[in-house]
């Protein structure tokens, strides 16, 4: 079974000063050998923007060169995007648009578990690793 990878995990892997960096790095070392890692292009864009704002271009280069090559990235299609827009507008929860996209992506891919430090995934009914 594949494991979904969220921005919260990707960012923690890049930022050595992040409080969960060590936990994220240890988790990646364990799961990368056991199951495919999947994400979508909205997470990649969100992560690049966050890393660039906080850590600069060197952080983005590290993300692109060292982390993302081990994560399969799927592009969100138009139908999924339209579905997410509708779900996001109906939602009363505080989850972001990218999180709503992730929830829909995980449902479509039949994924139950996310490598994430964002409790919104648990609230949406998914399991978290670590």
Backbone as numpy.savetxt, mean C-alpha at the origin, in Angstrom:
# Nx Ny Nz CAx CAy CAz Cx Cy Cz
-1.02 -17.45 -1.71 -1.86 -16.26 -1.71 -0.97 -15.02 -1.71
-1.39 -14.00 -2.41 -0.63 -12.76 -2.50 -0.93 -11.84 -1.32
-0.05 -10.89 -1.11 -0.17 -9.93 -0.01 -0.20 -8.53 -0.60
-1.22 -7.74 -0.23 -1.32 -6.36 -0.69 -0.34 -5.49 0.10
0.32 -4.55 -0.57 1.27 -3.64 0.08 0.74 -2.21 0.00
0.60 -1.58 1.16 0.05 -0.23 1.29 1.15 0.82 1.41
0.77 2.06 1.17 1.67 3.20 1.33 2.32 3.22 2.71
1.56 2.92 3.74 2.11 2.98 5.10 3.29 2.04 5.28
3.25 0.88 4.64 4.37 -0.06 4.71 5.53 0.41 3.83
5.22 0.85 2.62 6.27 1.32 1.72 7.03 2.50 2.33
6.30 3.44 2.91 6.96 4.59 3.51 7.84 4.16 4.70
7.32 3.29 5.54 8.09 2.83 6.70 9.38 2.13 6.26
9.34 1.45 5.13 10.53 0.78 4.62 11.60 1.78 4.19
11.20 2.92 3.68 12.14 3.92 3.16 12.71 4.81 4.26
11.87 5.22 5.20 12.28 6.19 6.22 12.85 5.49 7.45
14.17 5.51 7.58 14.82 4.84 8.71 14.44 5.44 10.05
13.92 6.66 10.06 13.49 7.31 11.30 12.02 7.04 11.64
11.31 6.35 10.75 9.91 6.02 11.03 9.86 5.06 12.21
8.92 5.26 13.14 8.85 4.40 14.34 8.70 2.91 14.04
8.14 2.56 12.88 7.96 1.13 12.57 8.89 0.65 11.45
9.96 1.41 11.19 10.89 1.02 10.12 11.45 -0.39 10.34
11.95 -0.66 11.53 12.53 -1.97 11.81 11.53 -3.10 11.63
10.33 -2.88 12.12 9.27 -3.88 11.98 8.92 -4.08 10.51
8.84 -2.99 9.76 8.53 -3.09 8.33 9.62 -3.84 7.58
10.88 -3.52 7.86 12.00 -4.18 7.18 12.03 -5.67 7.51
11.81 -6.02 8.77 11.77 -7.42 9.15 10.63 -8.17 8.50
9.49 -7.52 8.42 8.32 -8.14 7.79 8.57 -8.36 6.31
9.12 -7.36 5.63 9.41 -7.52 4.21 10.35 -8.69 3.98
11.38 -8.79 4.81 12.33 -9.89 4.68 11.68 -11.25 4.80
10.66 -11.35 5.64 9.95 -12.62 5.82 8.98 -12.90 4.68
8.15 -11.93 4.33 7.07 -12.20 3.39 7.51 -12.24 1.93
8.57 -11.54 1.57 8.98 -11.50 0.17 9.36 -12.88 -0.35
9.81 -13.77 0.53 10.18 -15.13 0.12 8.97 -16.05 0.07
7.89 -15.68 0.75 6.76 -16.58 0.92 5.60 -16.36 -0.04
5.36 -15.12 -0.42 4.19 -14.85 -1.26 4.41 -13.63 -2.13
3.70 -13.58 -3.27 3.82 -12.40 -4.13 3.30 -11.15 -3.43
3.94 -10.03 -3.69 3.53 -8.75 -3.13 2.87 -7.93 -4.24
1.67 -7.42 -3.96 0.90 -6.68 -4.96 0.51 -5.30 -4.44
0.46 -4.34 -5.34 -0.10 -3.03 -5.04 -0.71 -2.50 -6.32
-1.18 -1.25 -6.28 -1.72 -0.63 -7.49 -1.07 0.74 -7.69
-1.27 1.28 -8.87 -0.56 2.50 -9.24 -0.95 3.71 -8.39
-2.14 3.75 -7.81 -2.49 4.88 -6.95 -1.62 4.88 -5.69
-1.35 3.70 -5.15 -0.47 3.59 -3.98 0.94 4.05 -4.35
1.41 3.64 -5.52 2.75 4.04 -5.95 2.84 5.57 -6.05
1.86 6.20 -6.67 1.87 7.66 -6.81 1.79 8.33 -5.44
0.91 7.83 -4.57 0.78 8.40 -3.23 2.09 8.28 -2.46
2.74 7.13 -2.56 3.98 6.90 -1.84 5.11 7.78 -2.38
5.21 7.88 -3.69 6.24 8.74 -4.27 6.06 10.18 -3.80
4.83 10.68 -3.82 4.58 12.06 -3.39 4.94 12.25 -1.92
4.58 11.29 -1.07 4.88 11.38 0.35 6.39 11.34 0.60
7.07 10.38 -0.03 8.51 10.25 0.15 9.24 11.49 -0.37
8.84 11.99 -1.52 9.49 13.18 -2.07 9.32 14.38 -1.15
8.13 14.56 -0.61 7.86 15.69 0.27 8.67 15.59 1.57
8.78 14.39 2.12 9.44 14.24 3.42 10.93 13.94 3.35
11.35 13.20 2.32 12.73 12.72 2.28 13.51 13.18 1.06
12.83 13.80 0.11 13.52 14.30 -1.07 13.70 13.26 -2.16
14.40 13.68 -3.19 14.59 12.85 -4.38 15.37 11.57 -4.08
16.32 11.63 -3.18 17.10 10.43 -2.84 16.18 9.34 -2.27
15.20 9.73 -1.48 14.24 8.76 -0.95 13.40 8.14 -2.04
12.99 8.95 -3.01 12.21 8.44 -4.15 13.05 7.46 -4.95
14.31 7.82 -5.19 15.19 6.91 -5.93 15.33 5.57 -5.22
15.47 5.61 -3.90 15.58 4.37 -3.13 14.29 3.54 -3.26
13.15 4.20 -3.18 11.87 3.51 -3.35 11.79 2.85 -4.72
12.12 3.60 -5.76 12.03 3.10 -7.13 13.06 2.00 -7.42
14.24 2.11 -6.84 15.31 1.17 -7.15 15.35 -0.06 -6.26
14.95 0.09 -4.99 15.15 -1.00 -4.03 13.87 -1.68 -3.55
12.79 -0.94 -3.46 11.56 -1.50 -2.87 10.55 -1.92 -3.94
10.21 -1.01 -4.82 9.16 -1.30 -5.80 9.48 -2.45 -6.76
10.75 -2.72 -7.08 11.01 -3.86 -7.96 10.54 -5.22 -7.41
10.34 -5.34 -6.10 9.87 -6.62 -5.55 8.35 -6.64 -5.35
7.68 -5.56 -5.76 6.22 -5.46 -5.61 5.60 -5.34 -7.00
4.69 -6.25 -7.32 3.99 -6.18 -8.61 2.94 -5.06 -8.54
3.00 -4.15 -9.51 2.06 -3.03 -9.54 1.03 -3.24 -10.65
-0.24 -3.20 -10.26 -1.35 -3.31 -11.20 -1.95 -1.92 -11.41
-2.31 -1.61 -12.63 -2.93 -0.32 -12.94 -4.42 -0.41 -12.72
-4.96 0.58 -12.05 -6.40 0.66 -11.81 -7.08 1.05 -13.12
-8.07 0.25 -13.52 -8.78 0.54 -14.76 -9.94 1.51 -14.52
-10.53 1.95 -15.61 -11.60 2.95 -15.54 -12.78 2.45 -14.72
-13.22 1.22 -14.94 -14.38 0.69 -14.22 -14.14 0.66 -12.71
-12.95 0.24 -12.32 -12.63 0.22 -10.89 -12.61 1.63 -10.33
-12.02 2.55 -11.07 -11.97 3.94 -10.62 -13.38 4.50 -10.41
-14.27 4.27 -11.36 -15.65 4.77 -11.26 -16.34 4.15 -10.05
-16.12 2.87 -9.83 -16.70 2.18 -8.67 -16.19 2.78 -7.36
-14.90 3.08 -7.31 -14.31 3.66 -6.10 -14.85 5.07 -5.84
-15.01 5.86 -6.88 -15.57 7.20 -6.71 -16.93 7.11 -6.05
-17.75 6.19 -6.52 -19.09 6.01 -5.94 -19.01 5.55 -4.49
-18.16 4.57 -4.21 -18.01 4.06 -2.84 -17.47 5.14 -1.91
-16.51 5.91 -2.38 -15.91 6.97 -1.56 -16.96 8.02 -1.19
-17.80 8.38 -2.14 -18.83 9.39 -1.87 -19.88 8.88 -0.88
-20.16 7.59 -0.88 -21.15 7.01 0.04 -20.58 6.76 1.43
-19.28 6.63 1.53 -18.66 6.21 2.79 -18.76 7.28 3.86
-19.01 6.81 5.07 -19.02 7.74 6.20 -17.69 7.69 6.95
-16.89 6.68 6.67 -15.60 6.53 7.34 -14.59 7.55 6.81
-13.51 7.71 7.53 -12.50 8.71 7.19 -11.41 8.19 6.26
-11.52 6.98 5.76 -10.49 6.42 4.90 -10.30 7.29 3.66
-9.07 7.38 3.21 -8.74 8.21 2.05 -9.25 7.58 0.75
-9.20 8.37 -0.31 -9.60 7.87 -1.62 -8.69 6.71 -2.04
-7.39 6.85 -1.80 -6.46 5.77 -2.16 -6.76 4.52 -1.33
-7.09 4.68 -0.06 -7.48 3.53 0.76 -8.72 2.85 0.20
-9.71 3.62 -0.18 -10.92 3.04 -0.78 -10.57 2.28 -2.06
-9.65 2.82 -2.83 -9.19 2.13 -4.04 -8.52 0.82 -3.66
-7.73 0.84 -2.61 -7.06 -0.37 -2.13 -8.07 -1.42 -1.68
-9.10 -1.00 -0.97 -10.12 -1.95 -0.50 -10.80 -2.61 -1.69
-11.16 -1.83 -2.69 -11.82 -2.38 -3.88 -10.86 -3.29 -4.64
-9.61 -2.87 -4.78 -8.60 -3.68 -5.44 -8.44 -5.03 -4.73
-8.36 -4.99 -3.41 -8.20 -6.23 -2.64 -9.41 -7.14 -2.83
-10.60 -6.58 -2.83 -11.80 -7.40 -3.05 -11.77 -8.04 -4.44
-11.44 -7.25 -5.45 -11.40 -7.77 -6.82 -10.34 -8.84 -6.99
-9.22 -8.69 -6.31 -8.12 -9.66 -6.39 -8.28 -10.81 -5.39
-9.34 -10.74 -4.58 -9.61 -11.74 -3.54 -8.46 -11.84 -2.54
-7.94 -10.69 -2.14 -6.87 -10.62 -1.15 -7.48 -10.34 0.22
-7.01 -11.01 1.23 -7.53 -10.84 2.58 -6.57 -10.09 3.50
-5.31 -10.01 3.11 -4.28 -9.50 4.02 -3.48 -8.38 3.37
-3.22 -7.34 4.18 -2.42 -6.20 3.71 -1.18 -6.04 4.58
-0.06 -5.77 3.95 1.15 -5.33 4.64 0.96 -3.84 4.80
0.51 -3.45 5.99 0.10 -2.06 6.23 0.17 -1.74 7.72
0.32 -0.46 8.00 0.27 0.04 9.38 -0.91 0.99 9.54
-1.85 0.90 8.64 -3.03 1.76 8.59 -4.24 0.96 9.08
-4.79 1.34 10.21 -5.89 0.58 10.81 -7.17 0.65 9.99
-7.24 1.56 9.02 -8.43 1.60 8.16 -8.62 0.29 7.41
-7.55 -0.44 7.16 -7.68 -1.74 6.50 -8.40 -2.73 7.41
-8.05 -2.73 8.68 -8.73 -3.61 9.63 -10.20 -3.21 9.75
-10.46 -1.92 9.83 -11.84 -1.42 9.91 -12.65 -1.87 8.69
-12.00 -1.95 7.53 -12.67 -2.38 6.30 -12.79 -3.90 6.20
-12.29 -4.62 7.20 -12.47 -6.07 7.24 -11.29 -6.90 6.76
-10.14 -6.28 6.59 -8.96 -7.01 6.14 -8.01 -7.29 7.31
-7.18 -8.30 7.14 -6.16 -8.62 8.13 -4.91 -7.81 7.81
-4.13 -7.52 8.85 -2.89 -6.76 8.68 -1.68 -7.62 9.00
-0.63 -7.41 8.24 0.69 -7.94 8.52 1.59 -6.73 8.65
2.40 -6.54 9.64 2.61 -7.47 10.75 1.48 -7.42 11.76
